[in-house]
Amino acid sequence: MDDMMVPGSWVRHPTCPEWGLGQVQSAVGPRVTVNFENAGKILINSALVTLDIVDPDELS
């Protein structure tokens, strides 16, 4: 798991851009729960999917 994958981090799913921007809710081992703006809460296995971290400065 990426050290930047902590609760509050902003991410995008690399193969599901339609889900929109997501905020990490929890990260325990490879299990990352993300609340996406267009898909709701999704449990991601970070051993299988590498989420794209969004720089908070890009959000404004």
All heavy atoms as a GROMACS GRO file, in nm:
protein
  454
    1MET      N    1   0.084  -0.119   0.000
    1MET     CA    2   0.000   0.000   0.000
    1MET      C    3   0.088   0.124   0.000
    1MET      O    4   0.189   0.129   0.068
    1MET     CB    5  -0.091  -0.002   0.122
    1MET     CG    6  -0.181   0.118   0.130
    1MET     SD    7  -0.295   0.114   0.267
    1MET     CE    8  -0.186   0.141   0.402
    2ASP      N    9   0.048   0.224  -0.071
    2ASP     CA   10   0.120   0.350  -0.077
    2ASP      C   11   0.111   0.421   0.058
    2ASP      O   12   0.006   0.426   0.120
    2ASP     CB   13   0.055   0.436  -0.186
    2ASP     CG   14   0.138   0.557  -0.222
    2ASP    OD1   15   0.185   0.624  -0.129
    2ASP    OD2   16   0.153   0.582  -0.341
    3ASP      N   17   0.222   0.478   0.103
    3ASP     CA   18   0.224   0.550   0.230
    3ASP      C   19   0.133   0.672   0.228
    3ASP      O   20   0.094   0.722   0.333
    3ASP     CB   21   0.366   0.594   0.265
    3ASP     CG   22   0.455   0.477   0.302
    3ASP    OD1   23   0.402   0.372   0.340
    3ASP    OD2   24   0.579   0.492   0.293
    4MET      N   25   0.100   0.721   0.109
    4MET     CA   26   0.012   0.837   0.097
    4MET      C   27  -0.135   0.798   0.107
    4MET      O   28  -0.221   0.885   0.111
    4MET     CB   29   0.037   0.907  -0.037
    4MET     CG   30   0.176   0.964  -0.053
    4MET     SD   31   0.208   1.102   0.056
    4MET     CE   32   0.096   1.223  -0.014
    5MET      N   33  -0.164   0.668   0.109
    5MET     CA   34  -0.302   0.621   0.112
    5MET      C   35  -0.351   0.620   0.257
    5MET      O   36  -0.357   0.518   0.323
    5MET     CB   37  -0.308   0.481   0.051
    5MET     CG   38  -0.444   0.442   0.002
    5MET     SD   39  -0.507   0.543  -0.132
    5MET     CE   40  -0.381   0.525  -0.254
    6VAL      N   41  -0.385   0.739   0.307
    6VAL     CA   42  -0.431   0.754   0.444
    6VAL      C   43  -0.569   0.819   0.442
    6VAL      O   44  -0.606   0.885   0.344
    6VAL     CB   45  -0.333   0.840   0.527
    6VAL    CG1   46  -0.197   0.772   0.540
    6VAL    CG2   47  -0.315   0.978   0.467
    7PRO      N   48  -0.647   0.798   0.547
    7PRO     CA   49  -0.779   0.862   0.551
    7PRO      C   50  -0.768   1.012   0.524
    7PRO      O   51  -0.680   1.081   0.577
    7PRO     CB   52  -0.828   0.833   0.692
    7PRO     CG   53  -0.762   0.702   0.726
    7PRO     CD   54  -0.625   0.713   0.664
    8GLY      N   55  -0.856   1.059   0.438
    8GLY     CA   56  -0.857   1.199   0.399
    8GLY      C   57  -0.790   1.224   0.265
    8GLY      O   58  -0.812   1.330   0.206
    9SER      N   59  -0.708   1.129   0.218
    9SER     CA   60  -0.642   1.145   0.087
    9SER      C   61  -0.746   1.146  -0.024
    9SER      O   62  -0.848   1.078  -0.014
    9SER     CB   63  -0.545   1.030   0.061
    9SER     OG   64  -0.442   1.028   0.154
   10TRP      N   65  -0.718   1.221  -0.129
   10TRP     CA   66  -0.806   1.227  -0.246
   10TRP      C   67  -0.746   1.140  -0.356
   10TRP      O   68  -0.626   1.143  -0.380
   10TRP     CB   69  -0.821   1.370  -0.295
   10TRP     CG   70  -0.895   1.454  -0.195
   10TRP    CD1   71  -0.840   1.536  -0.102
   10TRP    CD2   72  -1.036   1.461  -0.178
   10TRP    NE1   73  -0.940   1.594  -0.027
   10TRP    CE2   74  -1.061   1.549  -0.071
   10TRP    CE3   75  -1.144   1.401  -0.242
   10TRP    CZ2   76  -1.189   1.581  -0.027
   10TRP    CZ3   77  -1.273   1.432  -0.198
   10TRP    CH2   78  -1.294   1.520  -0.092
   11VAL      N   79  -0.831   1.059  -0.420
   11VAL     CA   80  -0.784   0.963  -0.520
   11VAL      C   81  -0.881   0.955  -0.638
   11VAL      O   82  -0.995   1.001  -0.630
   11VAL     CB   83  -0.768   0.821  -0.458
   11VAL    CG1   84  -0.664   0.821  -0.348
   11VAL    CG2   85  -0.901   0.768  -0.406
   12ARG      N   86  -0.832   0.892  -0.743
   12ARG     CA   87  -0.916   0.854  -0.858
   12ARG      C   88  -0.885   0.709  -0.890
   12ARG      O   89  -0.772   0.664  -0.873
   12ARG     CB   90  -0.887   0.941  -0.979
   12ARG     CG   91  -0.928   1.085  -0.962
   12ARG     CD   92  -0.920   1.162  -1.094
   12ARG     NE   93  -0.939   1.303  -1.074
   12ARG     CZ   94  -1.058   1.364  -1.064
   12ARG    NH1   95  -1.168   1.293  -1.071
   12ARG    NH2   96  -1.066   1.494  -1.047
   13HIS      N   97  -0.985   0.637  -0.938
   13HIS     CA   98  -0.964   0.498  -0.980
   13HIS      C   99  -0.916   0.502  -1.125
   13HIS      O  100  -0.980   0.564  -1.210
   13HIS     CB  101  -1.095   0.419  -0.970
   13HIS     CG  102  -1.077   0.272  -0.983
   13HIS    ND1  103  -1.042   0.212  -1.102
   13HIS    CD2  104  -1.088   0.173  -0.892
   13HIS    CE1  105  -1.033   0.081  -1.083
   13HIS    NE2  106  -1.059   0.056  -0.956
   14PRO      N  107  -0.802   0.437  -1.154
   14PRO     CA  108  -0.743   0.451  -1.288
   14PRO      C  109  -0.827   0.395  -1.403
   14PRO      O  110  -0.816   0.443  -1.515
   14PRO     CB  111  -0.611   0.376  -1.276
   14PRO     CG  112  -0.632   0.280  -1.165
   14PRO     CD  113  -0.725   0.348  -1.069
   15THR      N  114  -0.912   0.296  -1.377
   15THR     CA  115  -0.991   0.237  -1.486
   15THR      C  116  -1.139   0.270  -1.477
   15THR      O  117  -1.217   0.225  -1.561
   15THR     CB  118  -0.972   0.084  -1.492
   15THR    OG1  119  -1.016   0.028  -1.368
   15THR    CG2  120  -0.826   0.048  -1.516
   16CYS      N  121  -1.177   0.350  -1.377
   16CYS     CA  122  -1.318   0.389  -1.362
   16CYS      C  123  -1.329   0.540  -1.341
   16CYS      O  124  -1.376   0.587  -1.236
   16CYS     CB  125  -1.381   0.314  -1.244
   16CYS     SG  126  -1.381   0.136  -1.261
   17PRO      N  127  -1.289   0.619  -1.440
   17PRO     CA  128  -1.294   0.765  -1.423
   17PRO      C  129  -1.435   0.818  -1.399
   17PRO      O  130  -1.451   0.925  -1.340
   17PRO     CB  131  -1.234   0.818  -1.553
   17PRO     CG  132  -1.252   0.708  -1.652
   17PRO     CD  133  -1.244   0.579  -1.573
   18GLU      N  134  -1.535   0.742  -1.443
   18GLU     CA  135  -1.674   0.786  -1.423
   18GLU      C  136  -1.713   0.789  -1.275
   18GLU      O  137  -1.814   0.850  -1.238
   18GLU     CB  138  -1.770   0.697  -1.503
   18GLU     CG  139  -1.781   0.556  -1.454
   18GLU     CD  140  -1.673   0.460  -1.506
   18GLU    OE1  141  -1.576   0.504  -1.571
   18GLU    OE2  142  -1.687   0.340  -1.481
   19TRP      N  143  -1.636   0.723  -1.190
   19TRP     CA  144  -1.662   0.726  -1.045
   19TRP      C  145  -1.632   0.862  -0.986
   19TRP      O  146  -1.678   0.897  -0.880
   19TRP     CB  147  -1.581   0.619  -0.972
   19TRP     CG  148  -1.626   0.479  -0.998
   19TRP    CD1  149  -1.728   0.437  -1.080
   19TRP    CD2  150  -1.570   0.360  -0.942
   19TRP    NE1  151  -1.737   0.301  -1.078
   19TRP    CE2  152  -1.642   0.251  -0.994
   19TRP    CE3  153  -1.466   0.336  -0.855
   19TRP    CZ2  154  -1.614   0.120  -0.960
   19TRP    CZ3  155  -1.438   0.205  -0.820
   19TRP    CH2  156  -1.512   0.098  -0.872
   20GLY      N  157  -1.549   0.940  -1.056
   20GLY     CA  158  -1.514   1.073  -1.009
   20GLY      C  159  -1.408   1.070  -0.900
   20GLY      O  160  -1.340   0.971  -0.877
   21LEU      N  161  -1.398   1.180  -0.831
   21LEU     CA  162  -1.302   1.197  -0.724
   21LEU      C  163  -1.347   1.118  -0.602
   21LEU      O  164  -1.466   1.112  -0.571
   21LEU     CB  165  -1.292   1.346  -0.691
   21LEU     CG  166  -1.182   1.392  -0.597
   21LEU    CD1  167  -1.045   1.360  -0.658
   21LEU    CD2  168  -1.195   1.540  -0.570
   22GLY      N  169  -1.251   1.057  -0.534
   22GLY     CA  170  -1.284   0.981  -0.414
   22GLY      C  171  -1.198   1.023  -0.297
   22GLY      O  172  -1.084   1.067  -0.315
   23GLN      N  173  -1.254   1.009  -0.177
   23GLN     CA  174  -1.177   1.038  -0.056
   23GLN      C  175  -1.162   0.910   0.023
   23GLN      O  176  -1.260   0.839   0.048
   23GLN     CB  177  -1.244   1.145   0.028
   23GLN     CG  178  -1.157   1.189   0.145
   23GLN     CD  179  -1.214   1.308   0.218
   23GLN    OE1  180  -1.336   1.323   0.228
   23GLN    NE2  181  -1.128   1.394   0.269
   24VAL      N  182  -1.037   0.881   0.062
   24VAL     CA  183  -1.008   0.760   0.139
   24VAL      C  184  -1.074   0.774   0.276
   24VAL      O  185  -1.054   0.872   0.346
   24VAL     CB  186  -0.856   0.738   0.153
   24VAL    CG1  187  -0.827   0.620   0.245
   24VAL    CG2  188  -0.792   0.718   0.016
   25GLN      N  189  -1.153   0.672   0.313
   25GLN     CA  190  -1.220   0.670   0.442
   25GLN      C  191  -1.139   0.591   0.544
   25GLN      O  192  -1.131   0.628   0.660
   25GLN     CB  193  -1.360   0.608   0.428
   25GLN     CG  194  -1.448   0.679   0.329
   25GLN     CD  195  -1.480   0.821   0.370
   25GLN    OE1  196  -1.542   0.842   0.473
   25GLN    NE2  197  -1.435   0.918   0.292
   26SER      N  198  -1.080   0.479   0.497
   26SER     CA  199  -0.995   0.396   0.584
   26SER      C  200  -0.900   0.316   0.498
   26SER      O  201  -0.927   0.290   0.381
   26SER     CB  202  -1.080   0.303   0.672
   26SER     OG  203  -1.145   0.206   0.593
   27ALA      N  204  -0.788   0.278   0.559
   27ALA     CA  205  -0.689   0.196   0.490
   27ALA      C  206  -0.629   0.101   0.593
   27ALA      O  207  -0.557   0.143   0.683
   27ALA     CB  208  -0.581   0.285   0.429
   28VAL      N  209  -0.663  -0.028   0.578
   28VAL     CA  210  -0.613  -0.131   0.669
   28VAL      C  211  -0.550  -0.240   0.583
   28VAL      O  212  -0.622  -0.311   0.511
   28VAL     CB  213  -0.727  -0.188   0.756
   28VAL    CG1  214  -0.673  -0.295   0.849
   28VAL    CG2  215  -0.796  -0.079   0.835
   29GLY      N  216  -0.418  -0.247   0.586
   29GLY     CA  217  -0.349  -0.341   0.498
   29GLY      C  218  -0.382  -0.305   0.355
   29GLY      O  219  -0.380  -0.188   0.318
   30PRO      N  220  -0.415  -0.406   0.273
   30PRO     CA  221  -0.448  -0.376   0.133
   30PRO      C  222  -0.593  -0.331   0.112
   30PRO      O  223  -0.632  -0.298   0.002
   30PRO     CB  224  -0.423  -0.510   0.064
   30PRO     CG  225  -0.454  -0.610   0.169
   30PRO     CD  226  -0.406  -0.548   0.300
   31ARG      N  227  -0.671  -0.328   0.219
   31ARG     CA  228  -0.813  -0.291   0.208
   31ARG      C  229  -0.830  -0.140   0.227
   31ARG      O  230  -0.808  -0.088   0.336
   31ARG     CB  231  -0.896  -0.367   0.311
   31ARG     CG  232  -0.893  -0.517   0.288
   31ARG     CD  233  -0.948  -0.591   0.408
   31ARG     NE  234  -1.082  -0.547   0.443
   31ARG     CZ  235  -1.192  -0.615   0.418
   31ARG    NH1  236  -1.185  -0.732   0.359
   31ARG    NH2  237  -1.309  -0.568   0.453
   32VAL      N  238  -0.871  -0.073   0.120
   32VAL     CA  239  -0.888   0.072   0.123
   32VAL      C  240  -1.034   0.103   0.090
   32VAL      O  241  -1.084   0.063  -0.015
   32VAL     CB  242  -0.795   0.141   0.021
   32VAL    CG1  243  -0.812   0.292   0.027
   32VAL    CG2  244  -0.650   0.102   0.046
   33THR      N  245  -1.102   0.170   0.181
   33THR     CA  246  -1.240   0.212   0.157
   33THR      C  247  -1.238   0.356   0.109
   33THR      O  248  -1.181   0.444   0.174
   33THR     CB  249  -1.325   0.200   0.285
   33THR    OG1  250  -1.320   0.066   0.332
   33THR    CG2  251  -1.469   0.240   0.258
   34VAL      N  252  -1.300   0.377  -0.008
   34VAL     CA  253  -1.300   0.510  -0.070
   34VAL      C  254  -1.445   0.551  -0.097
   34VAL      O  255  -1.525   0.472  -0.145
   34VAL     CB  256  -1.222   0.508  -0.204
   34VAL    CG1  257  -1.220   0.646  -0.267
   34VAL    CG2  258  -1.080   0.456  -0.183
   35ASN      N  259  -1.476   0.675  -0.066
   35ASN     CA  260  -1.608   0.730  -0.095
   35ASN      C  261  -1.595   0.814  -0.222
   35ASN      O  262  -1.541   0.924  -0.219
   35ASN     CB  263  -1.658   0.814   0.022
   35ASN     CG  264  -1.802   0.855   0.007
   35ASN    OD1  265  -1.876   0.796  -0.072
   35ASN    ND2  266  -1.844   0.954   0.082
   36PHE      N  267  -1.644   0.758  -0.334
   36PHE     CA  268  -1.637   0.826  -0.465
   36PHE      C  269  -1.762   0.911  -0.485
   36PHE      O  270  -1.873   0.870  -0.448
   36PHE     CB  271  -1.625   0.724  -0.578
   36PHE     CG  272  -1.491   0.656  -0.584
   36PHE    CD1  273  -1.473   0.531  -0.527
   36PHE    CD2  274  -1.384   0.716  -0.646
   36PHE    CE1  275  -1.351   0.467  -0.533
   36PHE    CE2  276  -1.260   0.653  -0.653
   36PHE     CZ  277  -1.244   0.528  -0.596
   37GLU      N  278  -1.743   1.026  -0.550
   37GLU     CA  279  -1.855   1.119  -0.568
   37GLU      C  280  -1.968   1.062  -0.653
   37GLU      O  281  -2.085   1.096  -0.631
   37GLU     CB  282  -1.807   1.253  -0.625
   37GLU     CG  283  -1.736   1.244  -0.758
   37GLU     CD  284  -1.675   1.375  -0.801
   37GLU    OE1  285  -1.703   1.479  -0.739
   37GLU    OE2  286  -1.598   1.374  -0.898
   38ASN      N  287  -1.939   0.973  -0.748
   38ASN     CA  288  -2.044   0.919  -0.835
   38ASN      C  289  -2.070   0.769  -0.816
   38ASN      O  290  -2.152   0.713  -0.887
   38ASN     CB  291  -2.007   0.944  -0.982
   38ASN     CG  292  -1.995   1.091  -1.013
   38ASN    OD1  293  -2.069   1.173  -0.960
   38ASN    ND2  294  -1.900   1.127  -1.096
   39ALA      N  295  -1.999   0.706  -0.722
   39ALA     CA  296  -2.017   0.562  -0.704
   39ALA      C  297  -2.039   0.523  -0.558
   39ALA      O  298  -2.066   0.407  -0.529
   39ALA     CB  299  -1.895   0.486  -0.758
   40GLY      N  300  -2.027   0.619  -0.467
   40GLY     CA  301  -2.043   0.589  -0.325
   40GLY      C  302  -1.921   0.519  -0.268
   40GLY      O  303  -1.812   0.524  -0.324
   41LYS      N  304  -1.943   0.450  -0.155
   41LYS     CA  305  -1.831   0.384  -0.087
   41LYS      C  306  -1.798   0.252  -0.156
   41LYS      O  307  -1.884   0.169  -0.178
   41LYS     CB  308  -1.865   0.356   0.059
   41LYS     CG  309  -1.853   0.479   0.145
   41LYS     CD  310  -1.859   0.443   0.291
   41LYS     CE  311  -1.846   0.571   0.372
   41LYS     NZ  312  -1.851   0.544   0.514
   42ILE      N  313  -1.670   0.237  -0.188
   42ILE     CA  314  -1.620   0.119  -0.257
   42ILE      C  315  -1.499   0.068  -0.180
   42ILE      O  316  -1.412   0.146  -0.141
   42ILE     CB  317  -1.577   0.151  -0.402
   42ILE    CG1  318  -1.689   0.217  -0.481
   42ILE    CG2  319  -1.522   0.028  -0.471
   42ILE    CD1  320  -1.801   0.124  -0.521
   43LEU      N  321  -1.494  -0.064  -0.158
   43LEU     CA  322  -1.378  -0.128  -0.096
   43LEU      C  323  -1.282  -0.170  -0.207
   43LEU      O  324  -1.320  -0.244  -0.297
   43LEU     CB  325  -1.421  -0.250  -0.014
   43LEU     CG  326  -1.310  -0.326   0.057
   43LEU    CD1  327  -1.236  -0.238   0.157
   43LEU    CD2  328  -1.367  -0.448   0.126
   44ILE      N  329  -1.159  -0.120  -0.201
   44ILE     CA  330  -1.058  -0.145  -0.302
   44ILE      C  331  -0.948  -0.233  -0.243
   44ILE      O  332  -0.903  -0.207  -0.131
   44ILE     CB  333  -0.994  -0.012  -0.351
   44ILE    CG1  334  -1.098   0.087  -0.399
   44ILE    CG2  335  -0.886  -0.038  -0.454
   44ILE    CD1  336  -1.160   0.057  -0.531
   45ASN      N  337  -0.905  -0.334  -0.318
   45ASN     CA  338  -0.790  -0.413  -0.279
   45ASN      C  339  -0.668  -0.348  -0.344
   45ASN      O  340  -0.648  -0.361  -0.464
   45ASN     CB  341  -0.806  -0.558  -0.324
   45ASN     CG  342  -0.690  -0.646  -0.283
   45ASN    OD1  343  -0.583  -0.598  -0.250
   45ASN    ND2  344  -0.714  -0.776  -0.284
   46SER      N  345  -0.588  -0.279  -0.263
   46SER     CA  346  -0.475  -0.204  -0.320
   46SER      C  347  -0.363  -0.296  -0.368
   46SER      O  348  -0.270  -0.249  -0.433
   46SER     CB  349  -0.421  -0.103  -0.218
   46SER     OG  350  -0.366  -0.169  -0.106
   47ALA      N  351  -0.373  -0.424  -0.342
   47ALA     CA  352  -0.276  -0.519  -0.398
   47ALA      C  353  -0.309  -0.545  -0.545
   47ALA      O  354  -0.223  -0.587  -0.622
   47ALA     CB  355  -0.278  -0.650  -0.320
   48LEU      N  356  -0.433  -0.516  -0.585
   48LEU     CA  357  -0.477  -0.540  -0.723
   48LEU      C  358  -0.496  -0.412  -0.803
   48LEU      O  359  -0.484  -0.413  -0.926
   48LEU     CB  360  -0.608  -0.620  -0.723
   48LEU     CG  361  -0.605  -0.756  -0.653
   48LEU    CD1  362  -0.744  -0.816  -0.651
   48LEU    CD2  363  -0.505  -0.847  -0.720
   49VAL      N  364  -0.530  -0.303  -0.735
   49VAL     CA  365  -0.557  -0.175  -0.802
   49VAL      C  366  -0.473  -0.067  -0.738
   49VAL      O  367  -0.474  -0.051  -0.615
   49VAL     CB  368  -0.707  -0.137  -0.789
   49VAL    CG1  369  -0.733  -0.001  -0.849
   49VAL    CG2  370  -0.796  -0.242  -0.852
   50THR      N  371  -0.401   0.007  -0.818
   50THR     CA  372  -0.324   0.121  -0.769
   50THR      C  373  -0.404   0.247  -0.796
   50THR      O  374  -0.417   0.289  -0.911
   50THR     CB  375  -0.186   0.129  -0.837
   50THR    OG1  376  -0.116   0.007  -0.812
   50THR    CG2  377  -0.105   0.245  -0.783
   51LEU      N  378  -0.458   0.306  -0.691
   51LEU     CA  379  -0.534   0.429  -0.705
   51LEU      C  380  -0.440   0.545  -0.735
   51LEU      O  381  -0.327   0.548  -0.688
   51LEU     CB  382  -0.612   0.456  -0.576
   51LEU     CG  383  -0.720   0.354  -0.542
   51LEU    CD1  384  -0.770   0.376  -0.400
   51LEU    CD2  385  -0.834   0.360  -0.641
   52ASP      N  386  -0.490   0.639  -0.815
   52ASP     CA  387  -0.413   0.760  -0.847
   52ASP      C  388  -0.439   0.864  -0.739
   52ASP      O  389  -0.555   0.905  -0.719
   52ASP     CB  390  -0.454   0.816  -0.983
   52ASP     CG  391  -0.426   0.718  -1.096
   52ASP    OD1  392  -0.327   0.644  -1.088
   52ASP    OD2  393  -0.504   0.718  -1.194
   53ILE      N  394  -0.334   0.905  -0.670
   53ILE     CA  395  -0.348   1.006  -0.566
   53ILE      C  396  -0.356   1.142  -0.631
   53ILE      O  397  -0.279   1.175  -0.721
   53ILE     CB  398  -0.231   0.998  -0.466
   53ILE    CG1  399  -0.235   0.863  -0.395
   53ILE    CG2  400  -0.237   1.113  -0.367
   53ILE    CD1  401  -0.119   0.835  -0.306
   54VAL      N  402  -0.452   1.223  -0.585
   54VAL     CA  403  -0.474   1.357  -0.640
   54VAL      C  404  -0.413   1.459  -0.543
   54VAL      O  405  -0.438   1.454  -0.423
   54VAL     CB  406  -0.626   1.385  -0.655
   54VAL    CG1  407  -0.650   1.526  -0.703
   54VAL    CG2  408  -0.687   1.283  -0.751
   55ASP      N  409  -0.333   1.549  -0.596
   55ASP     CA  410  -0.272   1.654  -0.518
   55ASP      C  411  -0.383   1.748  -0.467
   55ASP      O  412  -0.463   1.798  -0.548
   55ASP     CB  413  -0.173   1.731  -0.605
   55ASP     CG  414  -0.097   1.838  -0.531
   55ASP    OD1  415  -0.137   1.878  -0.419
   55ASP    OD2  416   0.005   1.882  -0.584
   56PRO      N  417  -0.391   1.772  -0.336
   56PRO     CA  418  -0.498   1.858  -0.282
   56PRO      C  419  -0.498   1.998  -0.345
   56PRO      O  420  -0.602   2.061  -0.354
   56PRO     CB  421  -0.466   1.869  -0.133
   56PRO     CG  422  -0.377   1.752  -0.104
   56PRO     CD  423  -0.306   1.719  -0.231
   57ASP      N  424  -0.381   2.045  -0.391
   57ASP     CA  425  -0.375   2.177  -0.455
   57ASP      C  426  -0.451   2.180  -0.587
   57ASP      O  427  -0.490   2.287  -0.633
   57ASP     CB  428  -0.229   2.218  -0.478
   57ASP     CG  429  -0.156   2.243  -0.347
   57ASP    OD1  430  -0.223   2.275  -0.246
   57ASP    OD2  431  -0.032   2.231  -0.346
   58GLU      N  432  -0.472   2.063  -0.650
   58GLU     CA  433  -0.545   2.055  -0.777
   58GLU      C  434  -0.696   2.062  -0.755
   58GLU      O  435  -0.770   2.075  -0.852
   58GLU     CB  436  -0.510   1.926  -0.849
   58GLU     CG  437  -0.368   1.915  -0.894
   58GLU     CD  438  -0.337   1.784  -0.962
   58GLU    OE1  439  -0.432   1.717  -1.008
   58GLU    OE2  440  -0.220   1.746  -0.967
   59LEU      N  441  -0.742   2.051  -0.632
   59LEU     CA  442  -0.885   2.046  -0.605
   59LEU      C  443  -0.950   2.184  -0.602
   59LEU      O  444  -1.069   2.194  -0.616
   59LEU     CB  445  -0.911   1.975  -0.471
   59LEU     CG  446  -0.863   1.832  -0.462
   59LEU    CD1  447  -0.885   1.778  -0.323
   59LEU    CD2  448  -0.933   1.745  -0.564
   60SER      N  449  -0.873   2.288  -0.581
   60SER     CA  450  -0.934   2.421  -0.569
   60SER      C  451  -0.954   2.489  -0.701
   60SER      O  452  -0.928   2.448  -0.804
   60SER     CB  453  -0.849   2.510  -0.480
   60SER     OG  454  -0.713   2.503  -0.512
   0.00000   0.00000   0.00000
